[in-house]
Structure formats: C-alpha cells, structure tokens
Amino acid sequence: MLNIFPNLLFLELLSPFLIRVVLGIIFLWIGYSYLFRDREIIMKQIFDRWPKISTPVVWFGGVFDIIIGFLFIVGFLTQVAAIGGMLITIDALFVKWLYKDLDEAVKYSKLFYALIFAASLSLLFSGAGAFAFDLPL
C-alpha cells in the first residue's frame, strides 16, 4: 500500500532520536528519584524485606538508571543502553507482579514499564538515529 505522507519519510532518522532522548530523560528522572527524592522511602521498603542489601540495591539502581539515561541522551552505546533499559524494566515488572509491598520502589504502572520496554526494544533494533555517536558500520 502506498504511504499517505511520503514527503515526511526524509525525517525517519529523527524518530529514533526522539525516542532515545525521551527515554534518557525518563531514566535520568527515575535514577534521580532513587538516589535523592524518594531514597529514604525506597530504602525502608527494601530494608523491611531484605535488610542487608537495601543500601547497595538503592544506590546501584539509581546510578545504573542515571548511566543508562546519560547514554541514551548522548547517543553513545545506544544498543547496550537499550539492553540495560530492558533489564531495568523487566526487573520493575517482576517486582510489580511478585512484591506488592514494594510500591514505592517501582511506583509507576505496569503499562509505563511495558512502554519503556517496547521503546528500548525499538532502539535495540533501529539504532541510535540522528545526532548520536553510534554509527552503523
């Protein structure tokens, strides 16, 4: 079938760019929330279930989210960042389904995490798009 708006296809490299930047901002926000904004609440909830690993889990999760967000925004190692983003969302969905009492640690909805997973999967297959350090060989 013919495309309705064929003149817009010259912008196809901007689609992964927009997805990449928005995902980067989302992961930076989640990491900031883990490390600074909601850290005490999250640490308490994790401490109630696993007392020995609550501090490292919160710090690792926050720093990992910020690193993934930064890699997405800059466009460096985008496919590796996409795999990291998918792992983060799989973990969040796993916690959402199995541990109902950790509602502050994964405070967004299942649909939100599923959309982040789909966007990360899209970047894994499509690449970084425009304005990135990743270039296809």
Phi and psi in degrees as GROMACS dihedral restraints (atoms count N, CA, C in turn):
[ dihedral_restraints ]
;  ai    aj    ak    al  type     phi  dphi    fc
    3     4     5     6     1   -75.0    20    10
    4     5     6     7     1   149.0    20    10
    6     7     8     9     1   -76.2    20    10
    7     8     9    10     1   138.7    20    10
    9    10    11    12     1   -71.8    20    10
   10    11    12    13     1   -39.1    20    10
   12    13    14    15     1  -120.7    20    10
   13    14    15    16     1    74.1    20    10
   15    16    17    18     1   -68.4    20    10
   16    17    18    19     1   -21.2    20    10
   18    19    20    21     1   -70.7    20    10
   19    20    21    22     1   -17.3    20    10
   21    22    23    24     1   -85.3    20    10
   22    23    24    25     1    -8.1    20    10
   24    25    26    27     1   -69.2    20    10
   25    26    27    28     1   -14.4    20    10
   27    28    29    30     1   -70.7    20    10
   28    29    30    31     1   -12.7    20    10
   30    31    32    33     1   -93.9    20    10
   31    32    33    34     1    14.6    20    10
   33    34    35    36     1   -64.7    20    10
   34    35    36    37     1   -23.9    20    10
   36    37    38    39     1   -77.1    20    10
   37    38    39    40     1   -15.2    20    10
   39    40    41    42     1   -79.7    20    10
   40    41    42    43     1   -20.6    20    10
   42    43    44    45     1   -63.2    20    10
   43    44    45    46     1   -52.8    20    10
   45    46    47    48     1   -62.5    20    10
   46    47    48    49     1   -32.0    20    10
   48    49    50    51     1   -61.9    20    10
   49    50    51    52     1   -47.2    20    10
   51    52    53    54     1   -65.1    20    10
   52    53    54    55     1   -42.9    20    10
   54    55    56    57     1   -61.3    20    10
   55    56    57    58     1   -43.3    20    10
   57    58    59    60     1   -62.6    20    10
   58    59    60    61     1   -45.7    20    10
   60    61    62    63     1   -68.5    20    10
   61    62    63    64     1   -41.7    20    10
   63    64    65    66     1   -65.3    20    10
   64    65    66    67     1   -41.8    20    10
   66    67    68    69     1   -63.3    20    10
   67    68    69    70     1   -39.0    20    10
   69    70    71    72     1   -61.0    20    10
   70    71    72    73     1   -43.5    20    10
   72    73    74    75     1   -65.0    20    10
   73    74    75    76     1   -39.5    20    10
   75    76    77    78     1   -63.5    20    10
   76    77    78    79     1   -46.1    20    10
   78    79    80    81     1   -68.2    20    10
   79    80    81    82     1   -35.3    20    10
   81    82    83    84     1   -63.0    20    10
   82    83    84    85     1   -40.6    20    10
   84    85    86    87     1   -66.0    20    10
   85    86    87    88     1   -43.4    20    10
   87    88    89    90     1   -64.2    20    10
   88    89    90    91     1   -42.8    20    10
   90    91    92    93     1   -63.9    20    10
   91    92    93    94     1   -42.4    20    10
   93    94    95    96     1   -61.5    20    10
   94    95    96    97     1   -40.8    20    10
   96    97    98    99     1   -62.8    20    10
   97    98    99   100     1   -42.2    20    10
   99   100   101   102     1   -64.3    20    10
  100   101   102   103     1   -43.1    20    10
  102   103   104   105     1   -83.9    20    10
  103   104   105   106     1   -32.5    20    10
  105   106   107   108     1  -125.1    20    10
  106   107   108   109     1   -52.2    20    10
  108   109   110   111     1   -71.6    20    10
  109   110   111   112     1   -52.0    20    10
  111   112   113   114     1  -115.3    20    10
  112   113   114   115     1    23.6    20    10
  114   115   116   117     1   -61.0    20    10
  115   116   117   118     1   -45.2    20    10
  117   118   119   120     1   -64.5    20    10
  118   119   120   121     1   -41.7    20    10
  120   121   122   123     1   -66.0    20    10
  121   122   123   124     1   -44.6    20    10
  123   124   125   126     1   -65.1    20    10
  124   125   126   127     1   -43.7    20    10
  126   127   128   129     1   -62.8    20    10
  127   128   129   130     1   -37.9    20    10
  129   130   131   132     1   -64.8    20    10
  130   131   132   133     1   -43.6    20    10
  132   133   134   135     1   -64.6    20    10
  133   134   135   136     1   -41.7    20    10
  135   136   137   138     1   -71.5    20    10
  136   137   138   139     1   -35.8    20    10
  138   139   140   141     1   -62.7    20    10
  139   140   141   142     1   -35.9    20    10
  141   142   143   144     1   -63.9    20    10
  142   143   144   145     1   -30.9    20    10
  144   145   146   147     1   -95.1    20    10
  145   146   147   148     1   -46.9    20    10
  147   148   149   150     1  -131.2    20    10
  148   149   150   151     1    88.8    20    10
  150   151   152   153     1   -65.6    20    10
  151   152   153   154     1   -32.4    20    10
  153   154   155   156     1   -76.9    20    10
  154   155   156   157     1   -26.2    20    10
  156   157   158   159     1  -112.9    20    10
  157   158   159   160     1    12.5    20    10
  159   160   161   162     1   -65.0    20    10
  160   161   162   163     1   -46.8    20    10
  162   163   164   165     1   -64.5    20    10
  163   164   165   166     1   -49.5    20    10
  165   166   167   168     1   -63.6    20    10
  166   167   168   169     1   -34.1    20    10
  168   169   170   171     1   -65.4    20    10
  169   170   171   172     1   -43.9    20    10
  171   172   173   174     1   -67.2    20    10
  172   173   174   175     1   -45.2    20    10
  174   175   176   177     1   -66.4    20    10
  175   176   177   178     1   -44.5    20    10
  177   178   179   180     1   -63.5    20    10
  178   179   180   181     1   -44.1    20    10
  180   181   182   183     1   -61.8    20    10
  181   182   183   184     1   -43.7    20    10
  183   184   185   186     1   -66.4    20    10
  184   185   186   187     1   -45.7    20    10
  186   187   188   189     1   -66.5    20    10
  187   188   189   190     1   -39.8    20    10
  189   190   191   192     1   -64.5    20    10
  190   191   192   193     1   -42.1    20    10
  192   193   194   195     1   -62.0    20    10
  193   194   195   196     1   -43.1    20    10
  195   196   197   198     1   -66.1    20    10
  196   197   198   199     1   -40.2    20    10
  198   199   200   201     1   -63.6    20    10
  199   200   201   202     1   -45.1    20    10
  201   202   203   204     1   -61.3    20    10
  202   203   204   205     1   -44.6    20    10
  204   205   206   207     1   -61.4    20    10
  205   206   207   208     1   -42.4    20    10
  207   208   209   210     1   -64.9    20    10
  208   209   210   211     1   -42.2    20    10
  210   211   212   213     1   -63.1    20    10
  211   212   213   214     1   -38.7    20    10
  213   214   215   216     1   -64.5    20    10
  214   215   216   217     1   -47.0    20    10
  216   217   218   219     1   -64.8    20    10
  217   218   219   220     1   -43.3    20    10
  219   220   221   222     1   -73.3    20    10
  220   221   222   223     1   -31.5    20    10
  222   223   224   225     1    85.5    20    10
  223   224   225   226     1    30.0    20    10
  225   226   227   228     1  -109.6    20    10
  226   227   228   229     1   129.8    20    10
  228   229   230   231     1    53.3    20    10
  229   230   231   232     1    49.8    20    10
  231   232   233   234     1   -64.0    20    10
  232   233   234   235     1   -40.3    20    10
  234   235   236   237     1   -70.0    20    10
  235   236   237   238     1   -33.5    20    10
  237   238   239   240     1   -67.6    20    10
  238   239   240   241     1   -41.8    20    10
  240   241   242   243     1   -64.0    20    10
  241   242   243   244     1   -35.3    20    10
  243   244   245   246     1   -64.6    20    10
  244   245   246   247     1   -41.0    20    10
  246   247   248   249     1   -63.8    20    10
  247   248   249   250     1   -42.2    20    10
  249   250   251   252     1   -61.7    20    10
  250   251   252   253     1   -42.2    20    10
  252   253   254   255     1   -63.7    20    10
  253   254   255   256     1   -38.4    20    10
  255   256   257   258     1   -66.0    20    10
  256   257   258   259     1   -39.9    20    10
  258   259   260   261     1   -64.4    20    10
  259   260   261   262     1   -39.9    20    10
  261   262   263   264     1   -62.1    20    10
  262   263   264   265     1   -44.0    20    10
  264   265   266   267     1   -72.5    20    10
  265   266   267   268     1   -33.4    20    10
  267   268   269   270     1   -62.6    20    10
  268   269   270   271     1   -43.3    20    10
  270   271   272   273     1   -62.3    20    10
  271   272   273   274     1   -43.5    20    10
  273   274   275   276     1   -64.7    20    10
  274   275   276   277     1   -42.3    20    10
  276   277   278   279     1   -65.9    20    10
  277   278   279   280     1   -38.7    20    10
  279   280   281   282     1   -60.2    20    10
  280   281   282   283     1   -46.0    20    10
  282   283   284   285     1   -66.5    20    10
  283   284   285   286     1   -39.5    20    10
  285   286   287   288     1   -60.2    20    10
  286   287   288   289     1   -40.0    20    10
  288   289   290   291     1   -81.5    20    10
  289   290   291   292     1   -35.2    20    10
  291   292   293   294     1   -98.9    20    10
  292   293   294   295     1   -29.5    20    10
  294   295   296   297     1  -121.1    20    10
  295   296   297   298     1    87.5    20    10
  297   298   299   300     1   -67.7    20    10
  298   299   300   301     1   -23.3    20    10
  300   301   302   303     1   -80.0    20    10
  301   302   303   304     1    -6.9    20    10
  303   304   305   306     1   -98.1    20    10
  304   305   306   307     1    50.1    20    10
  306   307   308   309     1   -72.5    20    10
  307   308   309   310     1   -24.5    20    10
  309   310   311   312     1   -82.5    20    10
  310   311   312   313     1   -29.2    20    10
  312   313   314   315     1   -67.8    20    10
  313   314   315   316     1   -35.2    20    10
  315   316   317   318     1  -128.4    20    10
  316   317   318   319     1    79.5    20    10
  318   319   320   321     1   -84.6    20    10
  319   320   321   322     1   -10.4    20    10
  321   322   323   324     1   -88.3    20    10
  322   323   324   325     1   166.2    20    10
  324   325   326   327     1   -77.3    20    10
  325   326   327   328     1   165.2    20    10
  327   328   329   330     1   -62.7    20    10
  328   329   330   331     1   -37.0    20    10
  330   331   332   333     1   -63.9    20    10
  331   332   333   334     1   -39.6    20    10
  333   334   335   336     1   -59.5    20    10
  334   335   336   337     1   -47.8    20    10
  336   337   338   339     1   -67.6    20    10
  337   338   339   340     1   -34.4    20    10
  339   340   341   342     1   -65.8    20    10
  340   341   342   343     1   -38.6    20    10
  342   343   344   345     1   -67.1    20    10
  343   344   345   346     1   -39.6    20    10
  345   346   347   348     1   -63.5    20    10
  346   347   348   349     1   -39.8    20    10
  348   349   350   351     1   -61.7    20    10
  349   350   351   352     1   -45.9    20    10
  351   352   353   354     1   -64.4    20    10
  352   353   354   355     1   -40.5    20    10
  354   355   356   357     1   -67.1    20    10
  355   356   357   358     1   -38.8    20    10
  357   358   359   360     1   -66.5    20    10
  358   359   360   361     1   -39.8    20    10
  360   361   362   363     1   -64.1    20    10
  361   362   363   364     1   -38.6    20    10
  363   364   365   366     1   -61.6    20    10
  364   365   366   367     1   -43.1    20    10
  366   367   368   369     1   -69.8    20    10
  367   368   369   370     1   -28.4    20    10
  369   370   371   372     1   -62.8    20    10
  370   371   372   373     1   -40.3    20    10
  372   373   374   375     1   -90.4    20    10
  373   374   375   376     1   -29.9    20    10
  375   376   377   378     1   -90.6    20    10
  376   377   378   379     1   -24.3    20    10
  378   379   380   381     1    95.9    20    10
  379   380   381   382     1  -172.4    20    10
  381   382   383   384     1   -80.3    20    10
  382   383   384   385     1   -27.1    20    10
  384   385   386   387     1    84.2    20    10
  385   386   387   388     1  -156.1    20    10
  387   388   389   390     1   -77.0    20    10
  388   389   390   391     1   159.3    20    10
  390   391   392   393     1    57.9    20    10
  391   392   393   394     1    44.5    20    10
  393   394   395   396     1  -128.7    20    10
  394   395   396   397     1   161.0    20    10
  396   397   398   399     1   -83.6    20    10
  397   398   399   400     1   -19.5    20    10
  399   400   401   402     1   -78.3    20    10
  400   401   402   403     1   122.1    20    10
  402   403   404   405     1  -124.2    20    10
  403   404   405   406     1   137.5    20    10
  405   406   407   408     1   -66.9    20    10
  406   407   408   409     1   141.3    20    10
